[in-house]
Amino acid sequence: MSRSTATTAPDPKPAGPPRRLPFARVPSALVLAALVLAALLGALCLDGAVRRAEAHLVPPAPSTLVVDRDGRLLRAFATPDGRWSLPVAGRDVDPRFLTLLTAVEDARFADHAGIDPRAALRAAAQWAWRRRVVSGASTLSMQVARLLAPRPRSLRAKAGQAIRALALERRFGKAGILDLYLRLAPYGGNLQGVRAASLAWFGHEPDRLTLAEAALLVALPQAPERRRPDRQAARARAARDRVLARAEALGLAAPGEVAAARAEPVPGARHPLPALAFHAAGEARAAAPTARRIRLTLDGRLQANLEALVRRHAARFGPAVSGALLVIDNASDELLADVGTADPGAAASAGGIDMARAWRSPGSALKPFVYAMAFEDGAAAPDTLVEDRPTHFGAYGPADFDDAFTGTVTARRALQQSLNLPAVALLERVGPARFLARLADVEVPTALPGTDPPGLAVALGGLGIRLVDLARLYAGLARGGAVPALVERLEPPPPPRPPGRSLTDPVSAWAVGDILRGAAPPANGLAGRLAFKTGTSYGFRDALALGFSRRFTLAAWLGRPDNGAVPGLVGRQAAAPLLFDAAARLPGPLEPPPRPPGVPAPEAALPQPLPQPLRRLATPRLEGEVACGVAPGAAGCARAAPALRIAYPPDGATVDLGLADPNGVPDPLALKAEGGAPPFTWFVNGLPAGGSSRRESRWQPDGAGFARLTVVDATGRQAGAAVRLR
């Protein structure tokens, strides 16, 4: 019998209780408490890190801005590191740009606290799946954090950016973060911020942008150098078009509008940033070096208009000629326009020199104040008869501009025609030293040539004065004789200014203004609209025109900053048209200043007696006779020597003295007189010249240009010649 063998499985061990991990023995409440504690500690650590980061959030100082009275940009100054970082806020930017920026760069900007968790998870998943960065998770807050503290790209740097982003949200809020991004975002080169970028790439402020412009400004900060429009136009266009496609996909722009935006070219070059009131802005910044925003009294639109006007007028006389123009509000004493040069960047016309504040000869522009003081003294009145005849004041024998004499005229006509002899005669009555002392009393400085005391040539421009001070003097005529201290800055508040001091009384000031308003205007002006006076300095070096109405005072200058002569540069023909063109651009009618109380009519404004000293000084002298204090030809007057004349150089000659050679030593100008009675006194441009009292003398010129030569003999007779020196 066979026996089968059966295998029997061993009985399993009885099941015991399940094995527990060590932390499983901890009660659930303790685990929960530990987790809560860890979360609190983490939150406290994070809060501490955010607080520490917040303490170090110091945005860099922006560019200093000089703005006009209404806040419009006149000129910006680069930061110390050479960047253009113009202050800007969200309210200053086209709303469409802001919408496009947040939609493309940070769609949930308004909802997160500085870090977008959804964007962070998406970016991490894409990196884990593809092992490369597919999309970023930087919010606008994190981008601002990176701009404030740049670091090499790394996970640690990203963590720091996240902490600083939380700090930014806590300190500045959404609006403040957006403002920081708008100011700090890079746009290629040294352009920082959307305002500097818009001005440089498009030539206008960012408050109004086309769709194409807005898209380009959104695209540039992500790769500012690789997408610079002036260097990488194709890349800039491609980046802009991707933003446009995104705008179309999000429904922010219609397809037709996007197509039109794609057709717009990208800018091929940078526009210069605004530099209006170049010299005034520079001087204002020097006066307030710590201010970030300086508000001047200037009207930006008027300033831009008049700068273009000065540039056009100066260009008519050649590239070496510059110009200056000032406009004063007579009611507030504020400077509304301040053009110091025809072109700040022109080397040929020394554009770096502020000609509104340079010392120049005023020509005849000071004559009205000689008349005003004479009127105030009672030495003359508007209708007093004066003599415009050849007269000598000691050794000084002035002549009129055209070497012709008018004869007997009224003071009114003498001033309107800018006759020289009556003005010098009146200054002799007033006293040149007293005249300059009165100017100094109203804080108008002057510069005299040499160390000699002031002479009668002061009346004809024989001194130096600044255009801005001449403008103040004419504003004083409009204000009844009170010369103002100009207001040039509104913010920061300027130091207190003294009240205007009186140069003359209101009646005399009004009388002079009434005379000047009757002067014949240039071809581009209307008679009676503007009280004005012109001036031409010796040798055709300066052409001036100054005028005023009840509301405004204007001052214009043309000439070469190097003091060279300019043929044909005459105040009436060169500067007066500029003055009247500028006046036509001012708002409102040009009304005359009000007549002072108690003055019924111009002819009754001042006393009328004819001063006897003026009669004596204006005694005519006949050719061939010696002035002897009595009527020519009377007994006691002896016959004079032969007629006096300048034999060399002859009138109208051009003399080459080698003045054009900068390395050479120029020759002196030989002077020779014929006829007349010795000794002789020589004058060049109204100033004594040569050290000899003989017929022949020598004079060393100070530069090329025109020169007026005058010789006076012992009898007081004179001869003149105008020559050109090369």
KEKOLTOR-196306 format. One line per 5 residues: number of its first residue (from 1); for each residue y, x, z of C-alpha. Coordinates in Angstrom, 1 decimal. Each point is the difference from the previous one (the first is absolute). Layout:
% KEKOLTOR-196306
NUM> Y X Z  ...
END
This chain:
% KEKOLTOR-196306
1> 0.0 0.0 0.0  3.3 1.4 -1.0  2.8 0.1 2.4  3.6 -0.4 -1.1  2.8 1.9 1.8
6> 3.3 -1.8 0.7  3.3 1.7 0.8  2.0 -1.6 2.6  3.8 0.7 0.3  1.2 1.0 3.4
11> 1.9 -2.5 2.0  3.8 0.5 -0.3  1.9 1.2 3.1  1.7 -2.8 1.8  3.7 -0.2 -1.2
16> 2.5 1.2 2.5  3.7 -0.7 0.3  2.2 1.3 -3.0  1.6 3.4 0.4  3.8 -0.2 0.5
21> 2.6 2.6 -1.2  2.1 1.5 2.8  3.2 -2.0 -0.8  -2.1 -3.2 -0.2  -0.3 0.2 3.7
26> 3.8 -0.3 0.3  1.2 -3.5 0.5  1.7 -1.7 -3.0  3.2 -0.4 2.0  0.3 3.7 0.5
31> -0.6 0.7 -3.7  2.7 -2.4 -0.9  2.4 1.5 2.6  -0.7 3.4 -1.4  0.7 -1.1 -3.5
36> 3.2 -1.6 1.1  1.0 3.1 1.9  -0.7 2.2 -3.0  2.1 -2.3 -2.2  2.8 0.1 2.5
41> -0.2 3.8 0.3  0.0 0.2 -3.8  2.9 -2.3 -0.3  1.9 1.9 2.7  -0.8 3.3 -1.9
46> 1.1 -1.5 -3.2  3.2 -1.4 1.6  0.8 3.4 1.4  -0.6 1.6 -3.4  2.3 -2.6 -1.6
51> 2.6 0.5 2.6  -0.1 3.8 -0.5  0.3 -0.5 -3.7  2.8 -2.4 0.4  2.0 2.5 1.9
56> -0.2 2.4 -2.9  1.1 -2.5 -2.7  3.3 1.5 -1.0  0.9 -0.9 -3.6  1.9 2.8 -1.8
61> 3.8 -0.4 -0.4  0.9 -1.5 -3.4  2.6 1.3 -2.4  3.6 -0.4 1.0  1.7 -2.8 -2.0
66> 3.7 -0.4 -0.7  0.7 -3.6 -1.0  3.1 -1.9 -1.0  1.8 -2.7 2.0  -2.6 -2.6 -1.0
71> -3.1 2.2 0.6  -0.6 1.0 -3.6  -1.4 3.5 -0.4  2.6 2.6 -1.1  -1.9 3.2 0.7
76> -3.2 1.1 1.7  -0.8 3.4 1.5  -3.5 1.6 0.0  -1.8 0.5 3.3  -0.2 3.6 1.4
81> -3.4 0.4 -1.8  1.5 -1.0 -3.3  -1.3 -3.5 -0.3  1.8 -3.1 -1.1  -1.1 -2.5 2.7
86> 2.4 -2.9 -0.2  0.0 -2.6 2.8  -1.4 -3.3 -1.2  -1.4 -3.2 1.5  -2.1 -2.8 -1.3
91> 3.1 -2.2 -0.5  1.4 2.6 -2.4  -3.0 -0.2 -2.4  -1.0 -2.5 -2.7  -2.4 -2.5 1.7
96> -2.4 0.2 -3.0  -0.5 3.7 0.7  -0.9 -0.8 3.6  -2.4 -2.7 -1.0  -1.7 2.3 -2.6
101> -0.1 2.9 2.5  -1.8 -1.9 2.8  -2.3 -1.7 -2.5  -1.2 3.3 -1.5  0.2 2.3 3.0
106> -0.7 -2.2 3.0  -0.8 -3.6 -0.6  -0.5 -0.8 3.7  3.0 1.9 1.1  1.4 -3.0 1.9
111> -3.2 -0.7 1.8  -1.4 3.3 1.3  1.2 2.1 2.9  0.2 3.2 -2.0  -3.6 0.4 -0.9
116> -1.8 -2.4 -2.4  -3.6 -0.4 1.3  -1.2 -1.7 -3.2  1.4 2.7 -2.2  -1.5 2.7 2.3
121> -3.5 -1.5 -0.1  0.2 -0.4 -3.8  1.1 3.6 -0.5  -2.8 1.2 2.4  -2.7 -2.0 -1.7
126> 1.1 1.3 -3.4  0.0 3.5 1.2  -3.5 -0.3 1.5  -1.4 -1.6 -3.1  1.6 2.3 -2.6
131> 0.6 3.1 2.1  3.6 0.2 -1.2  3.3 -1.7 0.6  0.2 -3.1 -2.1  3.0 -1.8 1.6
136> 2.2 0.9 2.9  0.7 -1.9 3.2  3.5 1.3 0.7  2.4 -2.7 0.9  3.7 0.3 -0.5
141> 0.2 0.8 3.7  -2.5 2.9 -0.4  1.9 1.3 -3.0  3.2 0.1 2.0  -1.9 1.8 2.7
146> -1.1 2.6 -2.5  3.5 0.4 -1.4  1.4 0.6 3.5  -2.7 2.5 0.9  -1.7 1.5 -3.1
151> -3.5 1.4 0.6  -2.8 1.3 -2.3  -2.4 -2.8 -0.9  -2.9 -0.3 2.4  -1.7 -2.6 2.3
156> 1.9 1.4 2.9  3.3 -0.3 -1.8  -1.0 -3.6 -0.9  -0.6 -0.8 3.6  3.4 1.5 1.0
161> 1.6 -2.1 -2.7  -1.6 -3.1 1.4  1.3 0.7 3.5  3.5 0.7 -1.3  -0.2 -3.2 -2.1
166> -0.7 -2.0 3.1  3.0 1.8 1.7  2.2 -0.8 -3.0  -0.9 -3.7 0.3  0.8 0.0 3.6
171> 3.3 1.8 -0.3  1.5 -1.1 -3.3  -1.7 -3.3 -0.9  -0.8 -1.0 -3.5  3.6 0.0 -1.3
176> 0.7 3.4 1.4  -3.2 1.5 -1.5  0.8 -1.4 -3.3  3.5 1.5 0.2  -1.5 3.4 0.9
181> -2.3 -0.2 -3.0  2.9 -0.9 -2.3  1.9 3.0 1.2  -2.8 2.6 0.3  -2.3 -0.7 -2.9
186> 0.0 3.0 -2.5  1.1 -0.6 -3.6  -0.3 3.5 -1.5  2.0 3.1 0.4  2.5 -0.3 2.9
191> 0.2 -3.8 -0.3  -0.9 -1.8 3.2  0.2 -3.7 0.3  0.3 -2.9 -2.3  3.8 0.1 -0.1
196> 0.2 3.6 -1.1  -2.7 -0.6 -2.5  1.7 -3.1 -1.5  3.3 1.9 -0.3  -1.6 3.1 -1.5
201> -2.6 -1.7 -2.4  1.9 -3.1 -1.0  3.7 0.8 0.8  0.6 -3.1 2.3  -0.7 -1.3 3.5
206> -3.4 -1.5 0.7  1.4 -3.5 0.9  -0.7 -1.1 -3.6  -3.1 1.3 -1.8  -1.8 -1.0 -3.1
211> -3.7 -0.6 0.3  -0.8 3.3 -1.8  2.4 1.9 2.4  -1.6 -1.7 3.1  -3.5 0.9 -1.2
216> 0.9 3.6 -0.6  1.5 0.3 3.5  -3.2 -1.4 1.5  -2.2 2.4 -2.0  1.9 3.3 0.5
221> -0.5 0.7 3.7  -3.8 0.3 -0.3  0.3 3.1 -2.2  3.8 0.8 -0.3  -0.4 3.3 -1.7
226> -2.8 -0.9 -2.3  1.8 -3.1 -1.1  3.6 1.3 -0.2  1.5 -1.9 -3.0  2.1 3.0 -1.2
231> -3.0 2.3 -0.1  -3.1 -2.2 -0.2  1.2 -3.0 -2.0  -3.5 -1.1 -1.2  -1.4 0.0 3.6
236> 3.0 -1.8 1.3  -0.4 -2.7 -2.6  -3.7 -0.4 0.6  0.5 -0.3 3.8  2.8 -2.5 -0.5
241> -2.1 -2.1 -2.4  -2.9 -0.1 2.5  2.4 -1.5 2.5  1.2 -2.5 -2.6  -3.6 -1.0 -0.7
246> -0.5 -0.5 3.8  3.1 -2.1 0.1  -1.3 -2.2 -2.8  -3.4 -0.3 1.6  1.5 -1.1 3.3
251> 2.3 -2.5 -1.8  3.2 1.8 1.0  1.2 0.2 -3.6  -0.7 -2.0 -3.2  -1.9 1.6 -2.8
256> 3.0 0.0 -2.3  2.2 1.7 2.6  -2.6 2.6 0.6  -0.3 0.7 -3.8  3.8 0.4 -0.1
261> -0.1 2.4 3.0  -2.7 2.1 -1.7  2.3 0.4 -3.0  2.8 1.6 2.1  0.1 3.8 -0.2
266> -0.2 2.0 3.1  3.1 2.1 0.8  -0.1 3.4 -1.6  2.6 1.7 2.2  1.7 -0.3 3.4
271> 3.4 -1.6 0.3  2.5 1.9 2.2  0.5 -1.7 3.3  3.5 -1.5 0.5  2.7 2.5 0.8
276> 3.2 -2.1 0.0  3.0 1.3 1.9  -1.7 3.4 -0.1  2.7 1.9 2.0  1.0 -2.8 2.3
281> -3.6 -0.6 1.0  -0.6 3.7 0.6  3.1 0.3 2.2  -1.0 -3.1 1.9  -3.4 1.4 0.7
286> 1.5 3.3 1.2  2.3 -2.0 2.3  -3.0 -1.9 1.5  -3.0 2.3 -0.4  -2.3 -1.9 2.4
291> 0.5 -3.4 -1.6  -2.8 -1.4 -2.1  2.2 -2.7 -1.6  3.7 0.5 -0.8  2.0 -3.0 -1.2
296> 3.2 0.9 -1.8  2.9 -2.3 -0.9  -0.6 0.5 -3.7  -0.8 -2.8 -2.3  -3.2 1.2 -1.9
301> 0.5 -2.1 -3.1  3.7 1.1 -0.3  -1.0 3.6 0.7  -2.6 0.1 -2.8  2.4 -1.6 -2.4
306> 2.8 2.4 0.7  -2.3 3.1 0.0  -1.0 -0.9 -3.6  3.7 -0.6 -0.8  1.1 3.4 1.3
311> -2.9 1.7 -1.9  1.1 -1.6 -3.3  3.7 0.9 0.5  -0.8 3.6 1.0  -2.3 0.5 -3.0
316> 2.9 -0.5 -2.4  1.6 3.3 1.1  -3.2 2.1 -0.2  -3.0 1.0 2.1  2.0 2.1 2.4
321> 2.3 -2.9 1.2  -0.9 -1.9 3.1  1.7 -3.1 1.5  0.5 -1.8 3.3  0.9 -3.6 0.9
326> 0.7 -1.8 3.3  0.5 -3.6 0.8  1.4 -1.1 3.4  0.1 -3.5 1.5  3.6 -0.2 1.3
331> -0.8 -2.7 2.6  -2.9 1.7 1.7  0.7 3.6 -0.9  -3.6 0.3 -1.2  -1.0 2.2 -2.9
336> -1.7 -2.3 -2.6  -0.7 2.7 -2.6  -0.2 3.7 0.3  -0.8 1.9 -3.2  0.3 3.8 0.6
341> -1.3 1.3 -3.3  -0.7 -1.1 -3.5  -3.6 1.2 0.2  -1.6 1.5 3.1  -2.6 1.8 -2.0
346> 2.3 1.6 -2.6  0.4 3.7 0.4  2.6 0.3 -2.7  2.4 -2.3 2.0  -1.0 1.3 3.4
351> -1.5 -3.4 1.0  -0.8 1.4 3.5  3.7 0.0 0.9  1.6 -3.1 1.5  3.2 -0.2 -2.0
356> 1.3 -2.9 2.1  0.3 2.4 2.9  0.8 3.2 -1.8  3.5 1.6 0.2  1.9 -0.5 -3.2
361> 3.6 -0.2 -1.2  1.3 -3.6 0.0  2.5 0.5 -2.8  2.6 -2.7 0.3  -2.1 -2.3 2.1
366> 2.0 0.8 3.2  3.4 -1.1 -1.6  -0.3 -3.6 1.3  0.0 1.3 3.6  3.1 2.1 -0.6
371> 1.7 -3.1 -1.2  -1.2 -2.1 2.9  1.4 2.5 2.5  3.2 0.3 -1.9  0.3 -3.8 0.0
376> -0.7 -0.2 3.7  2.7 2.7 0.7  2.5 -1.9 -2.1  0.3 2.9 -2.4  -0.8 -2.2 -2.9
381> -1.0 -3.5 -1.0  -2.0 -1.3 -2.9  3.1 -0.7 -2.1  1.9 3.2 1.0  1.2 1.9 -3.0
386> -1.5 3.5 -0.2  0.4 2.8 -2.5  -2.9 1.5 -2.0  1.7 3.0 -1.5  -0.7 3.8 0.1
391> 0.7 1.0 3.6  -0.8 2.9 2.2  -0.8 0.0 3.7  0.7 3.6 0.8  -2.4 2.0 -2.2
396> -2.2 -3.0 -0.6  0.7 -1.9 -3.3  -2.6 -2.7 -0.6  -0.3 -1.8 -3.3  -1.6 -3.3 -1.0
401> -3.5 -0.1 -1.3  1.1 -0.2 -3.7  3.0 2.4 0.5  2.3 -2.8 -0.8  2.6 -1.6 2.3
406> 1.0 -3.7 0.2  3.5 0.3 1.5  1.3 -2.6 2.4  -2.7 -2.5 1.1  -0.8 -2.2 3.0
411> -2.4 1.3 2.7  -2.3 -2.8 -1.1  -0.2 1.2 -3.5  -0.2 3.7 1.1  -3.1 -0.8 2.0
416> -1.6 -2.2 -2.6  0.5 2.8 -2.6  -1.0 2.7 2.5  3.2 2.0 -0.7  -0.1 3.4 1.9
421> 3.7 0.7 0.6  0.7 -3.1 2.1  -3.1 0.4 2.0  0.9 3.6 0.9  3.5 -1.0 0.8
426> -1.2 -2.7 2.4  -2.5 2.4 1.6  2.9 2.4 0.6  1.7 -2.8 2.0  -3.2 -0.9 1.9
431> -0.9 3.6 0.5  -3.4 1.5 -1.1  -1.0 1.1 3.5  0.8 -3.4 1.4  -1.8 -1.7 -2.8
436> -3.2 2.0 0.7  0.4 -0.6 3.7  0.0 -3.7 -0.6  -3.2 0.3 -2.0  -1.6 2.0 2.8
441> 1.1 -2.7 2.5  -2.1 -2.6 -1.8  -2.9 2.5 -0.1  0.3 0.9 -3.7  -0.6 3.8 -0.1
446> 1.5 2.1 -2.8  -0.5 3.6 -1.2  2.9 2.2 -1.0  -0.4 3.0 -2.3  0.7 3.3 1.9
451> 1.9 0.3 3.2  3.5 -1.0 -1.2  1.6 -3.1 1.5  -0.3 -3.2 -2.0  2.4 -0.3 -2.9
456> 1.2 -2.6 -2.4  -3.0 0.5 -2.3  -1.9 -2.2 2.5  1.5 -3.0 -1.8  -1.6 1.0 -3.3
461> -3.5 0.9 1.4  0.6 3.5 1.3  -2.6 -0.4 2.8  -3.7 -1.0 0.5  -1.1 -3.4 1.2
466> -3.3 -2.0 0.0  -0.4 -3.1 -2.2  -1.3 -1.9 3.0  3.2 0.7 1.9  2.2 -0.9 -3.0
471> -1.9 -3.3 -0.1  0.8 -0.6 3.7  3.7 0.6 -0.7  0.0 -2.6 -2.8  -1.9 -2.4 2.2
476> 2.9 0.5 2.5  2.5 -1.2 -2.6  -2.1 -3.1 -0.4  -0.1 -0.5 3.8  3.7 0.2 0.6
481> 0.1 3.8 0.6  -2.9 0.3 2.5  -2.4 2.6 -1.3  -3.6 -1.1 1.0  -2.8 2.1 1.5
486> -2.8 -0.9 -2.4  -3.2 -1.7 1.2  -3.0 1.4 -1.9  -3.0 -0.9 2.1  -1.2 -3.2 1.7
491> -3.3 1.2 1.6  -0.4 2.0 2.1  3.4 -1.1 1.4  2.6 2.5 -0.9  2.2 1.5 2.8
496> 3.2 -2.0 0.8  2.7 0.6 -2.5  3.7 0.2 0.8  2.3 -2.8 -1.4  1.8 0.8 -3.2
501> 3.2 2.0 0.5  3.2 -0.8 -2.0  1.2 2.4 -2.6  3.0 -2.2 -0.9  1.4 -3.4 0.9
506> -1.3 -3.3 -1.6  3.1 -0.6 -2.1  -0.1 3.5 -1.6  -3.7 -0.2 -0.6  0.3 -3.4 -1.7
511> 2.9 1.2 -2.1  -2.0 3.0 -1.3  -2.9 -2.3 -0.7  2.3 -2.4 -1.9  1.2 2.9 -2.1
516> -3.5 1.3 -0.8  -1.1 -3.5 -1.0  2.6 0.1 -2.7  -1.3 3.2 -1.6  -1.3 -0.3 -3.5
521> -3.8 -0.3 0.2  -2.4 1.9 -2.4  -1.4 -1.8 -3.0  -2.9 -1.5 1.9  2.1 -1.5 2.8
526> 2.3 -3.0 0.5  3.6 0.5 1.2  0.8 -1.1 3.5  -3.6 -0.2 1.2  -0.2 3.4 1.9
531> 2.5 2.2 1.7  -1.0 3.4 -1.2  1.1 3.6 -0.5  -1.5 2.8 -2.0  0.0 3.8 0.5
536> -0.7 3.0 -2.1  -0.3 3.5 1.6  1.4 3.2 -1.4  -2.1 1.3 -2.9  -1.7 -3.3 -0.7
541> -2.6 0.6 2.8  0.2 -3.4 1.7  0.6 -3.5 -1.2  0.5 -2.6 2.7  0.8 -3.7 0.2
546> 0.4 -2.0 3.2  0.8 -3.7 0.3  -0.1 -2.9 2.3  0.2 -3.8 0.2  0.1 -2.2 3.1
551> -3.7 0.3 0.5  -1.1 3.3 -1.4  1.1 3.6 -0.4  -1.5 2.2 -2.7  0.1 3.8 -0.6
556> -1.3 1.7 -3.2  -0.3 3.7 -0.9  -1.2 2.0 -3.0  -0.2 3.7 -0.5  -2.1 3.1 0.2
561> -1.3 0.9 3.4  0.4 3.7 -0.8  3.7 -0.6 -0.4  0.0 0.8 -3.7  2.5 -1.6 -2.4
566> -1.0 -2.9 -2.2  2.3 -0.6 -3.0  1.3 -3.5 -0.1  -1.0 -0.8 3.6  3.1 -2.0 0.9
571> 0.0 -2.5 2.8  1.5 -2.8 -2.0  -2.4 0.5 -3.0  -3.2 1.0 1.9  0.0 -1.3 3.6
576> 2.1 -3.2 -0.4  -2.5 -1.7 -2.4  -2.8 0.8 2.5  2.1 -1.5 2.8  0.6 -3.2 -1.9
581> -3.6 -0.3 -1.2  -1.1 0.3 3.6  2.6 -2.6 1.2  -1.4 -2.4 -2.6  -3.4 0.1 1.7
586> 1.4 -1.0 3.4  -0.4 -3.6 1.2  2.9 -2.4 0.0  3.5 0.2 -1.4  2.2 3.1 0.5
591> 2.8 -1.5 2.1  2.9 2.0 1.2  0.5 0.7 3.8  2.2 -2.6 1.7  3.7 0.6 0.2
596> 1.2 1.0 3.5  2.0 -2.7 1.9  3.7 0.1 -0.8  -0.3 1.6 -3.4  1.2 -2.7 -2.5
601> -0.3 2.0 -3.2  -0.8 3.5 -1.2  3.6 0.9 -0.7  1.1 -1.0 3.5  -2.8 1.8 1.8
606> 1.9 3.2 0.9  3.6 1.2 0.3  1.6 0.9 -3.3  2.6 2.8 0.5  -0.3 2.9 -2.4
611> -0.6 3.1 2.2  2.6 2.7 -0.9  -2.5 2.9 0.4  -2.0 -1.5 -2.9  3.2 0.0 -2.1
616> 0.6 3.6 0.7  -3.6 1.2 -0.6  -0.2 -1.9 -3.2  3.2 1.6 -1.5  -0.8 0.8 -3.7
621> 0.4 3.5 -1.3  1.0 0.6 -3.6  -1.5 2.7 -2.1  2.0 3.2 0.1  1.8 -0.8 3.3
626> -0.6 1.0 3.6  -0.3 -2.8 2.6  2.8 0.6 2.4  0.0 -3.2 2.1  2.5 -1.8 -2.2
631> -0.2 -1.7 -3.3  -1.2 2.2 -2.8  2.8 1.4 -2.1  2.6 -0.3 2.7  2.2 2.9 1.1
636> -1.9 2.6 2.0  -3.2 -0.4 -2.0  -0.7 3.3 -1.9  -1.9 0.3 -3.2  -3.7 0.9 0.6
641> -2.2 2.6 -1.7  -1.9 -0.9 -3.2  -2.5 -2.8 0.2  -3.0 0.8 2.1  -3.5 -0.2 -1.5
646> -3.5 1.3 0.5  -0.7 2.6 -2.7  -3.7 0.6 1.0  -2.2 -1.8 0.1  1.5 -2.6 -2.3
651> -0.3 -3.7 0.7  -3.4 -1.4 -1.2  -1.7 3.4 -0.3  -3.6 0.8 0.9  -0.3 3.3 1.8
656> -3.4 1.7 0.4  -0.1 1.9 3.3  -3.8 0.4 0.3  -0.3 -2.8 2.5  -3.3 -1.2 -1.5
661> -1.8 3.3 1.0  -1.4 -0.5 3.5  -0.7 3.7 0.5  3.3 1.3 -1.5  3.4 0.4 1.6
666> 2.5 -2.4 -1.7  3.3 1.4 -1.3  3.2 -1.2 1.5  2.3 -2.2 -2.0  3.1 1.8 -1.2
671> 3.3 -2.0 0.3  3.2 0.8 -1.8  3.3 -1.9 -0.1  3.0 0.3 -2.4  3.6 -1.1 0.6
676> 1.2 -1.3 3.3  1.6 1.9 2.9  -2.1 2.2 2.2  -1.6 0.0 2.5  -2.9 -2.2 -1.1
681> -2.5 -2.0 2.0  -3.4 -0.9 -1.6  -2.1 -3.0 0.9  -3.5 -0.9 -1.2  -1.1 -3.6 0.5
686> 3.0 -0.5 2.3  -0.8 2.9 2.3  1.7 3.4 0.2  -1.7 2.6 -2.2  0.4 3.7 -0.5
691> 1.8 2.4 2.3  2.8 1.1 -2.4  3.5 -1.4 -0.5  0.3 1.6 -3.4  -0.4 -1.5 -3.4
696> -3.6 1.2 -0.1  -2.7 -0.8 2.6  -3.7 -0.3 0.3  -2.1 -2.8 1.6  -3.7 0.0 0.8
701> -1.7 -3.3 -0.8  -2.6 -1.6 2.2  -2.0 -1.5 -2.9  0.0 -1.3 -3.5  1.9 -3.0 -1.0
706> 3.5 -1.2 -0.7  3.0 1.5 1.8  3.7 -1.1 0.1  2.3 3.0 0.1  3.6 -0.3 1.2
711> 2.7 2.6 0.3  3.3 -0.5 1.9  3.0 2.3 -0.4  2.9 0.7 2.4  2.0 -3.0 -1.2
716> -2.8 -2.4 0.7  -0.9 -0.6 -3.6  -3.6 -0.1 -0.9  -2.4 0.3 -2.9  -3.6 -1.1 -0.2
721> -3.2 0.4 -2.1  -3.5 -1.5 0.2  -2.8 2.4 -0.9  -3.8 0.0 0.0  -1.8 2.9 1.6
726> -3.5 1.1 -0.9
END
